[in-house]
Amino acid sequence: MTELVLGPLLRHVDETSACVWVETEGPGVVTLDAGEHRAESRTFRVHDHHYALVCIEGLKPGTKTPYTLKVDGEQVWPEPGSPYPPSLIPTLDPDKPLRLAFGSCRTSVTHDEAGNKLHGVDALRAYALRMAGITDPSAEDDPDPGDQARWPDLVLFLGDQVYADETTAEMQEFIESRRDINEPPGTELKDWEEYAHLYKLAWSDPANRWLLSTVPSAMIFDDHDIRDDWNTSLAWKKEMEATEWWHGRIVAGLGSYWVYQHLGNMTPSERAEDENWQAIQDHDGDGEYDASDLLDAFAERADQKPETYRWSFAREFGGQARLVVVDSRAARVLEPERRSMLDDNEMDWLDQQMRGDVDHVLIGTSLPFLLGPGLHHAEAFGEALAEGAWGPRAKKVGEGLRQGADLEHWAAFQDGFQKVSEMTLEVARGRRGHPPGTITFLSGDVHHSFVNEARPTPEEFQQGGPIHSRVIQAVCSPIRNPMPRRLRFLVAVLAYGVAGPLGRVVARSAKVPNARLQWRFLKGPWFDNNLATLEVDGRGLRLWWATGVVEDGQHDRPRLSRVSELTVD
């Protein structure tokens, strides 16, 4: 009997169809039964690991259908004796307000006292236990009663689903069983086998596994999925490519990302046009298709020629919302004379997505578009310094600061920041269709959470007029990887204290272009492990952040508790 290694993960779901992803122990045919509907798919192989994506159609909108999985006719899910409710496929209901959970940065350590002491309570797991009814709601602390009708329609993971560079003791034990960790890349990941084990650690906990089997998910990478500071600058890239191990890392990292994360992001029509999926589906020989060489070559090409593949994707939720998830890592232009967060093809694609005629435009980008003002000006100054604004000597200092202090968010790619600001203002002014109620950037990465609101600068207002949408930046980070306490005060001061006005002066001294937007914080910052939820409320939004709280020493049963909430009217 072939068992499941990972999954099921419920991935793309719309009003009438759904896709379920699994990794299995061996080759086989995976069958999905959901009520009167059935679908099956043969596994494909990559570096001796076996995967399948099973897609079912003909479901009814707004329904919740229990499902089972079989491999070669033997049921493998749900597992016998599970304390969790049946896994369901919840199709979208166009008449129900969209509810979306989001967050980023989640390390995979144990969920006992030792693990919680090391990295805090896993907010995703606390959410899962509440959804499953294993922990009780609190009328005072829990803004979500956990009713199935109010479960999220989607959970959006905004980067650092796995940490390929900062590995846990359990991951290091696996690495050391295979090779000498005194040789490069040491305790960092080297190949597909190690990525496969890292995903297994990340997605095997029973509570999280159940949640991922029942709530549809979408994902985008950030740097730690590959390596800290991934594509920070051309100097960083050349330094990595000069090592003997980087080629293997980037090939395994991007190839495994396509299988474990990106494959489920695509709609059925997008998968039908994807060359990798076409090759896998077109295999008509005996047994499963070995996609190892295909995906290795693809990953190498995607790294060296990022314009050949798009990791970004978009989802439409009727007239309620358009979700645009942006790749802010692999699509960067690093040449000093034309640095940008997005290359021309990616920028053109985003330009096409930035339209009104929906109640809300939601832009998922792992890196916050609008940092705290102080941090924004510091990063813009850092880019100018590293690109020679104060001469050759200062240029080296600037590059050191850029890499050492992680000064590589949107503010450090001023060309892309200015272009996206212009798009945002045009949407908000109704020049790209009827203006939405909000244009909301959803982000993670920075290991603290906050909400900012932007408006045109006085100069921009005078030139272009008022806006008719609220422009919001909502950040949820981390899910489970808290910022060290010694850094929290420093970050708060840099983001929102006197560093803001001072940073603006310093940035101007380096001739950084004036921003077209100005912004202020509405909430935050706070530093809890948490998972955020957004719910559409007509032309407004409700947002709240929840964390896990251990009571009476029950580290394996954290209660979900509210951290903060905000209503955007």
Long-range contacts (C-beta under 8 A, 24 or more apart in sequence): 1-71, 1-72, 1-74, 1-76, 2-26, 2-27, 2-28, 2-71, 2-72, 2-74, 2-76, 3-71, 3-76, 4-69, 4-71, 4-76, 4-77, 5-49, 5-50, 5-200, 6-199, 6-200, 6-203, 6-204, 7-77, 7-203, 7-209, 7-212, 7-213, 8-69, 8-77, 8-87, 8-212, 8-213, 9-203, 9-212, 9-213, 9-217, 9-264, 10-87, 10-89, 10-212, 10-213, 10-214, 10-215, 10-216, 10-217, 11-53, 11-216, 11-217, 11-218, 11-263, 11-264, 11-265, 12-216, 12-218, 12-264, 12-265, 12-266, 12-267, 12-268, 13-89, 13-90, 13-91, 13-92, 13-154, 13-216, 14-91, 14-92, 14-267, 15-59, 15-61, 15-62, 15-91, 15-92, 15-93, 15-94, 16-57, 16-58, 16-59, 16-60, 16-61, 16-91, 17-55, 17-56, 17-57, 17-58, 17-59, 17-91, 17-268, 18-55, 18-56, 18-59, 18-89, 18-91, 18-216, 19-53, 19-54, 19-55, 19-56, 19-264, 19-268, 20-53, 20-54, 20-55, 20-56, 20-67, 20-69, 20-213, 21-51, 21-52, 21-53, 21-263, 21-264, 22-51, 22-52, 22-54, 22-69, 23-49, 23-50, 23-51, 23-196, 24-50, 24-51, 24-52, 24-71, 24-76, 25-50, 26-50, 27-287, 27-288, 28-71, 28-72, 29-71, 29-72, 30-54, 30-69, 30-70, 30-71, 31-69, 31-70, 31-71, 31-73, 32-56, 32-67, 32-68, 32-69, 33-67, 33-68, 33-69, 33-70, 34-59, 34-65, 34-66, 34-67, 34-89, 35-65, 35-66, 35-67, 37-65, 42-288, 43-288, 44-280, 44-283, 44-288, 44-289, 44-290, 44-291, 45-288, 45-289, 45-290, 45-291, 45-292, 46-192, 46-255, 46-256, 46-259, 46-290, 46-291, 46-292, 46-295, 47-191, 47-192, 47-193, 47-196, 47-292, 48-193, 49-192, 49-196, 50-288, 51-259, 53-263, 53-264, 55-268, 56-89, 59-89, 59-91, 60-91, 61-91, 61-92, 61-93, 61-94, 62-91, 62-92, 62-93, 62-94, 62-95, 62-96, 63-90, 63-91, 64-88, 64-89, 64-90, 64-91, 64-148, 65-89, 65-91, 77-213, 82-206, 82-210, 83-132, 83-134, 84-132, 84-134, 84-206, 84-207, 84-210, 85-132, 85-133, 85-210, 85-214, 87-210, 87-213, 87-214, 88-148, 88-214, 90-151, 90-153, 90-214, 90-215, 90-216, 92-153, 92-317, 94-318, 96-149, 96-153, 97-320, 97-535, 97-536, 97-537, 98-153, 98-317, 98-320, 98-321, 98-535, 98-536, 99-150, 99-151, 99-152, 99-153, 99-533, 99-534, 99-535, 99-536, 100-152, 100-153, 100-154, 100-155, 100-156, 100-323, 100-362, 100-533, 100-534, 100-535, 101-127, 101-152, 101-154, 101-155, 101-156, 101-215, 101-531, 101-532, 101-533, 101-534, 102-155, 102-156, 102-157, 102-158, 102-364, 102-442, 102-444, 102-476, 102-531, 102-532, 102-533, 102-534, 103-157, 103-158, 103-444, 103-476, 103-477, 103-478, 103-479, 103-530, 103-531, 103-532, 104-157, 104-158, 104-159, 104-160, 104-222, 104-366, 104-443, 104-444, 104-445, 104-476, 104-477, 104-478, 104-479, 105-159, 105-160, 105-222, 105-224, 105-444, 105-445, 105-447, 105-477, 105-478, 105-479, 105-480, 105-481, 106-157, 106-160, 106-161, 106-202, 106-478, 106-479, 106-480, 106-481, 107-163, 107-166, 107-168, 107-480, 107-481, 108-162, 108-163, 108-168, 108-170, 108-171, 108-198, 108-201, 108-202, 109-168, 109-170, 109-480, 110-170, 111-205, 111-555, 111-556, 112-555, 112-556, 113-553, 113-555, 115-555, 116-550, 116-555, 116-558, 119-480, 119-481, 119-482, 119-529, 120-480, 120-482, 120-528, 120-529, 120-548, 121-480, 121-529, 121-547, 121-548, 121-549, 121-550, 121-555, 121-558, 122-205, 122-208, 122-479, 122-480, 122-529, 122-548, 122-558, 123-479, 123-480, 123-528, 123-529, 123-530, 123-531, 123-546, 123-547, 123-548, 124-208, 124-211, 124-479, 124-480, 124-531, 125-205, 125-207, 125-208, 125-548, 125-558, 126-531, 126-546, 126-547, 126-548, 126-549, 126-558, 126-559, 126-560, 127-211, 127-531, 127-546, 127-548, 127-560, 128-207, 128-208, 128-210, 128-211, 129-207, 129-557, 129-558, 129-560, 130-559, 130-560, 131-211, 131-214, 131-215, 132-207, 132-210, 132-211, 134-207, 134-557, 135-557, 135-558, 135-559, 135-560, 136-559, 137-560, 138-559, 138-561, 141-549, 141-559, 141-560, 141-561, 141-562, 142-546, 142-559, 142-560, 142-561, 142-562, 143-544, 143-546, 143-562, 143-565, 144-533, 144-544, 144-546, 144-560, 151-214, 151-215, 152-215, 152-533, 153-216, 153-317, 154-215, 154-216, 154-217, 154-218, 154-315, 154-323, 155-211, 155-215, 155-216, 155-217, 155-218, 156-217, 156-218, 156-219, 156-323, 156-325, 156-364, 156-442, 157-217, 157-218, 157-219, 157-220, 158-220, 158-222, 158-364, 158-365, 158-366, 158-442, 158-443, 158-444, 158-445, 158-476, 158-477, 159-220, 159-221, 159-222, 159-223, 159-224, 159-225, 159-366, 159-444, 159-445, 160-222, 160-223, 160-224, 160-225, 160-366, 160-444, 160-445, 160-478, 160-481, 161-202, 161-219, 161-221, 161-225, 161-261, 162-195, 162-198, 162-199, 162-202, 162-224, 162-225, 163-198, 163-224, 163-481, 164-188, 164-189, 164-195, 164-198, 164-224, 164-225, 164-226, 164-227, 164-249, 164-253, 165-189, 165-224, 165-227, 165-228, 166-224, 166-228, 167-198, 168-201, 170-201, 171-197, 171-198, 171-201, 184-243, 184-244, 184-245, 185-243, 185-245, 185-249, 188-227, 188-249, 189-249, 189-252, 189-253, 190-245, 190-248, 190-249, 190-252, 191-248, 191-252, 192-252, 192-255, 192-256, 194-252, 195-252, 195-253, 195-256, 195-260, 196-256, 199-256, 199-260, 217-264, 218-264, 218-265, 218-313, 218-315, 218-323, 218-325, 218-364, 219-261, 219-262, 219-264, 219-265, 220-261, 220-265, 220-311, 220-312, 220-325, 220-326, 220-327, 220-364, 220-365, 220-366, 221-257, 221-261, 221-311, 221-327, 221-329, 221-330, 221-366, 222-328, 222-329, 222-366, 222-367, 222-444, 222-445, 223-329, 225-253, 225-257, 226-250, 226-253, 226-254, 226-329, 227-253, 228-406, 229-403, 229-406, 229-408, 230-329, 231-329, 231-330, 231-332, 231-334, 232-402, 232-403, 232-406, 232-408, 233-334, 233-386, 233-399, 233-402, 233-403, 233-408, 234-334, 234-335, 234-336, 235-399, 235-403, 236-403, 237-334, 247-300, 250-299, 250-300, 250-303, 251-296, 251-299, 251-300, 251-303, 252-299, 253-299, 254-298, 254-299, 254-302, 254-303, 254-330, 255-295, 255-296, 255-298, 255-299, 258-295, 258-298, 258-299, 259-295, 262-311, 265-313, 265-325, 266-313, 267-315, 270-313, 302-330, 303-330, 306-330, 306-331, 306-332, 306-343, 307-331, 307-343, 307-344, 307-345, 307-346, 310-345, 310-346, 310-349, 312-346, 312-349, 312-350, 314-353, 316-358, 319-357, 319-358, 319-359, 320-358, 320-359, 320-360, 320-536, 321-358, 321-359, 321-360, 321-361, 321-362, 321-536, 322-353, 322-355, 322-358, 322-360, 322-361, 322-362, 323-362, 323-364, 324-350, 324-353, 324-354, 324-361, 324-362, 324-363, 324-364, 325-363, 325-364, 325-365, 326-350, 326-363, 326-364, 326-365, 328-365, 328-366, 328-367, 328-410, 329-366, 332-413, 336-387, 336-388, 338-415, 339-383, 339-387, 339-413, 339-414, 339-415, 340-413, 340-415, 340-416, 340-419, 341-410, 341-413, 341-415, 341-416, 341-417, 341-420, 342-416, 347-416, 347-419, 350-420, 350-423, 351-423, 354-423, 354-424, 354-426, 354-427, 354-432, 355-427, 355-432, 355-433, 356-427, 356-430, 356-432, 356-433, 356-434, 356-435, 356-436, 356-469, 357-433, 357-434, 357-436, 358-436, 359-436, 359-437, 359-536, 359-538, 359-539, 360-436, 360-437, 360-438, 360-439, 360-440, 360-536, 360-539, 360-541, 361-427, 361-436, 361-438, 361-439, 361-440, 361-469, 362-440, 362-442, 362-534, 363-439, 363-440, 363-441, 363-442, 364-442, 364-443, 365-410, 365-441, 365-442, 365-443, 366-443, 366-444, 366-445, 367-409, 367-410, 367-443, 367-445, 368-409, 368-410, 368-441, 368-443, 368-444, 368-445, 368-446, 368-473, 368-475, 369-410, 369-417, 369-420, 369-441, 369-443, 369-473, 370-410, 370-441, 370-452, 370-454, 370-473, 370-517, 370-519, 371-409, 371-410, 371-411, 371-446, 371-495, 372-450, 372-452, 372-494, 372-495, 372-496, 372-500, 372-521, 372-525, 373-495, 373-496, 373-500, 373-503, 373-504, 373-519, 373-520, 374-493, 374-494, 374-495, 374-496, 374-497, 374-498, 374-499, 374-500, 374-502, 374-503, 375-409, 375-411, 375-491, 375-494, 375-495, 375-499, 375-503, 376-411, 376-503, 376-515, 377-411, 377-499, 377-500, 377-503, 377-504, 377-506, 377-507, 377-512, 378-407, 378-494, 378-499, 378-503, 378-506, 378-507, 379-407, 379-408, 379-409, 379-411, 379-412, 380-411, 380-412, 380-414, 380-507, 380-510, 380-512, 381-503, 381-506, 381-507, 381-509, 381-510, 381-512, 382-407, 382-412, 383-407, 383-411, 383-412, 383-413, 383-414, 383-512, 384-414, 384-507, 384-510, 384-511, 384-512, 385-510, 389-510, 389-511, 390-510, 409-445, 409-446, 414-512, 414-513, 417-515, 418-513, 418-515, 418-516, 421-515, 421-516, 421-517, 422-516, 424-454, 424-471, 424-517, 425-456, 425-460, 425-464, 425-467, 425-516, 425-517, 427-469, 428-467, 428-468, 428-469, 428-471, 429-464, 429-465, 429-466, 429-467, 429-468, 430-468, 435-467, 435-468, 435-469, 436-469, 436-539, 437-469, 437-470, 437-538, 437-539, 437-540, 437-541, 438-469, 438-470, 438-471, 438-472, 438-539, 438-540, 438-541, 438-568, 439-469, 439-470, 439-471, 439-472, 440-471, 440-472, 440-473, 440-474, 440-534, 440-541, 440-568, 441-472, 441-473, 441-474, 442-474, 442-475, 442-476, 442-534, 443-473, 443-474, 443-475, 443-476, 443-477, 444-475, 444-476, 444-477, 444-478, 445-477, 446-475, 446-477, 446-491, 447-477, 447-478, 447-481, 447-482, 447-483, 447-527, 448-475, 448-477, 448-483, 448-488, 448-491, 448-492, 448-495, 448-524, 448-525, 448-526, 448-527, 449-475, 449-476, 449-477, 449-524, 449-525, 449-526, 449-527, 449-528, 449-530, 449-532, 449-545, 449-563, 449-564, 450-475, 450-495, 450-521, 450-523, 450-524, 450-525, 450-526, 451-475, 451-521, 451-522, 451-523, 451-524, 451-543, 451-566, 452-519, 452-520, 452-521, 452-522, 453-519, 453-520, 453-521, 453-522, 454-517, 454-518, 454-519, 455-517, 455-518, 455-519, 456-516, 456-517, 456-518, 457-514, 457-515, 457-516, 457-517, 457-518, 459-514, 460-516, 460-517, 470-568, 471-517, 471-519, 472-522, 472-541, 472-568, 473-519, 474-532, 474-534, 474-543, 475-524, 476-530, 476-531, 476-532, 476-545, 478-529, 478-530, 479-529, 479-530, 479-531, 480-529, 481-529, 482-527, 482-528, 482-529, 483-527, 488-527, 491-525, 492-525, 495-521, 495-525, 496-521, 496-525, 522-566, 523-564, 523-566, 524-564, 526-563, 526-564, 528-563, 530-563, 537-567, 540-567, 540-568, 540-569, 541-567, 541-568, 542-566, 542-567, 542-568, 543-567, 543-568
